[in-house]
Amino acid sequence: MAGVVGVIPARLGATRFPNKPLVDIFGEPMLLAVYRRAAAVLDRVILAVDGPELAALGRSVGAEVVLTDPALPSGSDRVAAALDQLGDWPEHVINVQGDLPLLPAAHLEALVARAGEAPVITLRCPLVGDPHDPARVKVVTDDLGRALYFSRSPVPSGGPWHEHIGLYLYTASALRGFVAAPPSALERSERLEQLRLMSLGVPILVADVATGSPSIDLPADLDRLRRAGPPPRGSG
């Protein structure tokens, strides 16, 4: 899809799950599983990695790779640093989370379809499971689909609940503004970086998709994915 660039930030030194980008996902490293799915939809996908091992892995499949500082505090900072190094900021960039190995094409397509409607666009789906689970981030929107709040708590208190899907399409100016600003009080309280954007007054449009996609945050998530088995052929 022309005019939208995807950047996949990845690092080996994650505290909760070291070497996560290299874990095997049905026969391939997770980083390449995400890259393959993103590249099937977007015309340009960049890997923003923290060291030579991940760089070599990306180049082994012909991916465009940028080495970034391992000390960067977030994936969004890594995305911005990669684009700064390239000196080639697109009008719109998608931060493609590197821990979504079954990333559906429909999720990227939903973001691209709304490009230009807001400085930041993200996704939600109906929440399936326990709304009190802090790992399931909930999002509340107004009647026009603009985000009012994101929380690890069950908001709104009586439902219906929608789960946030952590993909973001930014305008270049919105991403630059985000990484230039310090963490906000709400961001620190909820441990959700998108609340920095809300504290800065940046509108976030939330597009609806039918279902989520498993995120591999901890080894237990990987175990669940492997027990469920590979997705049907041709599903992503």
C-alpha positions in Angstrom: 0.0 0.0 0.0 1.7 3.1 -1.3 2.4 6.1 1.0 2.5 4.1 4.3 5.7 2.6 5.7 5.7 -0.1 8.3 8.5 -0.2 10.9 8.9 -3.2 13.2 11.0 -2.4 16.3 12.7 -5.4 17.9 15.3 -5.9 20.7 16.8 -9.0 22.3 17.2 -7.5 25.8 13.5 -7.4 26.9 13.5 -7.9 30.7 10.4 -10.1 30.8 11.2 -12.3 27.8 14.9 -12.1 26.7 15.6 -13.0 23.0 11.8 -12.9 22.3 12.2 -12.0 18.6 14.1 -15.2 18.0 11.6 -17.7 19.4 10.3 -20.3 17.0 6.8 -19.6 15.7 5.7 -22.7 13.7 9.1 -23.0 12.0 10.4 -19.5 11.8 11.7 -16.8 14.2 8.9 -14.5 15.4 10.6 -11.4 14.0 10.4 -13.0 10.5 6.9 -14.2 11.0 5.8 -10.6 11.7 7.9 -9.2 8.9 6.5 -11.6 6.4 2.9 -10.8 7.3 3.5 -7.0 7.2 5.4 -7.2 3.9 2.4 -9.0 2.3 0.3 -5.8 2.9 2.7 -2.9 2.9 5.0 -1.8 0.1 7.8 -1.0 2.5 8.7 -2.6 5.8 11.7 -1.7 7.9 13.2 -3.7 10.7 14.5 -1.4 13.5 16.7 -3.7 15.6 19.0 -3.4 18.5 22.0 -5.4 17.4 23.9 -7.4 14.8 22.2 -10.7 15.4 18.7 -9.4 14.6 20.2 -7.3 11.7 21.7 -10.4 10.2 18.4 -12.3 10.6 16.5 -9.6 8.8 19.0 -9.3 6.0 18.9 -13.1 5.4 15.4 -12.6 3.9 16.2 -9.4 2.1 14.6 -7.1 4.6 15.6 -3.4 5.0 17.3 -3.1 8.4 18.4 -0.2 10.6 20.5 -0.7 13.7 19.3 1.4 16.6 20.5 2.1 20.2 19.7 -0.8 22.5 19.1 1.7 25.3 16.1 3.3 23.6 13.1 3.2 26.0 10.3 2.1 23.8 9.4 0.7 20.4 8.1 4.0 19.3 11.4 5.6 20.1 13.1 2.8 18.1 10.8 3.5 15.1 11.6 7.2 15.2 15.3 6.6 15.6 15.3 4.3 12.5 13.6 6.9 10.4 15.9 9.6 11.6 18.9 7.5 10.6 17.5 6.9 7.2 16.6 10.6 6.8 13.4 9.4 5.1 10.3 10.1 7.0 7.1 9.0 5.2 3.8 10.9 5.6 2.4 8.0 7.6 4.2 5.2 9.5 2.8 2.2 11.2 4.5 0.9 14.4 4.1 -2.8 13.7 4.6 -4.6 17.1 7.1 -7.3 16.8 5.3 -9.7 19.1 2.2 -10.2 17.0 3.3 -13.3 15.0 -0.2 -14.1 13.6 -0.8 -10.5 12.6 -3.8 -10.5 10.3 -3.7 -8.5 7.0 -7.1 -7.1 7.9 -5.5 -5.2 10.8 -3.0 -3.4 8.7 -5.6 -2.8 6.0 -7.9 -1.2 8.5 -5.3 1.3 9.6 -4.3 2.2 6.0 -7.9 2.7 5.0 -8.3 5.4 7.7 -4.9 7.1 7.0 -5.3 10.9 6.9 -8.4 11.0 9.2 -6.4 11.7 12.5 -2.8 12.2 13.6 -2.8 8.7 15.2 -5.0 5.7 14.4 -5.2 2.5 16.3 -7.5 -0.5 16.6 -9.9 -2.2 18.9 -12.0 -5.4 18.9 -14.7 -6.7 21.3 -13.1 -8.0 24.4 -13.3 -11.8 24.9 -12.3 -12.9 28.4 -12.0 -11.2 31.8 -12.2 -7.4 31.7 -10.4 -7.3 35.0 -7.2 -8.8 33.5 -4.7 -6.0 33.5 -2.9 -7.5 30.5 -6.0 -6.8 28.4 -5.9 -3.1 27.7 -9.4 -1.6 27.4 -10.3 1.5 25.3 -13.3 3.8 25.5 -14.2 6.0 22.6 -16.7 8.7 21.8 -19.5 8.2 19.2 -17.2 9.3 16.4 -14.6 6.6 17.3 -12.1 9.0 19.0 -10.3 7.6 22.0 -11.4 9.0 25.4 -9.3 6.7 27.5 -7.2 3.5 27.7 -6.9 1.5 30.9 -5.9 -1.8 32.3 -9.0 -1.5 34.5 -12.5 -2.6 33.2 -13.7 0.7 31.6 -16.5 1.6 31.2 -17.5 0.1 34.6 -20.5 -1.8 33.2 -19.3 -2.6 29.7 -19.4 -3.2 26.8 -15.7 -3.7 26.8 -13.4 -3.3 23.9 -9.8 -4.5 23.8 -7.1 -2.3 22.4 -4.9 -3.8 19.7 -1.4 -2.2 19.9 -0.8 -1.2 16.3 -0.5 2.5 15.6 -0.5 4.5 12.4 1.2 7.9 13.0 1.6 11.0 11.0 5.3 11.9 11.0 4.6 15.0 13.1 2.6 13.0 15.7 5.4 10.5 16.1 8.0 13.1 16.4 6.0 15.0 19.0 5.4 11.8 21.0 9.1 10.8 21.3 10.1 14.3 22.1 7.7 14.6 25.1 8.4 13.1 28.5 6.2 10.4 29.9 3.0 11.8 31.4 1.5 11.1 34.8 -1.3 9.0 33.3 1.2 7.0 31.2 3.2 6.2 34.3 0.2 5.2 36.3 -1.3 2.9 33.7 2.0 1.9 32.1 0.4 2.7 28.7 2.5 4.9 26.4 -0.5 6.0 24.3 -1.7 8.0 27.3 1.2 10.4 26.6 -0.5 11.3 23.3 -3.8 11.9 25.1 -2.1 14.1 27.7 -0.5 16.1 24.8 -4.0 16.6 23.3 -3.2 14.5 20.2 -6.5 13.0 18.8 -6.4 9.2 18.4 -8.9 7.6 16.1 -9.8 4.0 17.0 -10.9 1.7 14.1 -12.9 -1.4 14.7 -11.8 -4.9 13.7 -13.7 -8.2 14.3 -11.1 -10.0 16.3 -7.7 -9.6 18.0 -4.4 -11.3 17.5 -2.3 -13.1 20.1 0.5 -11.1 21.5 3.6 -12.8 22.9 4.5 -10.8 25.9 5.6 -13.7 28.2 6.8 -17.3 27.8 3.3 -18.4 28.9 1.8 -16.6 25.9 4.1 -18.6 23.6 3.1 -21.8 25.3 -0.6 -21.0 24.7 0.0 -20.2 21.0 1.9 -23.5 20.5 -0.8 -25.5 22.2 -3.4 -23.9 19.9 -1.4 -24.9 16.9 -0.6 -23.1 13.6 -3.3 -21.0 11.9 -5.1 -22.4 8.9 -3.1 -22.2 5.7 -3.7 -18.9 3.9 -5.1 -17.2 7.0 -2.5 -14.4 7.1 
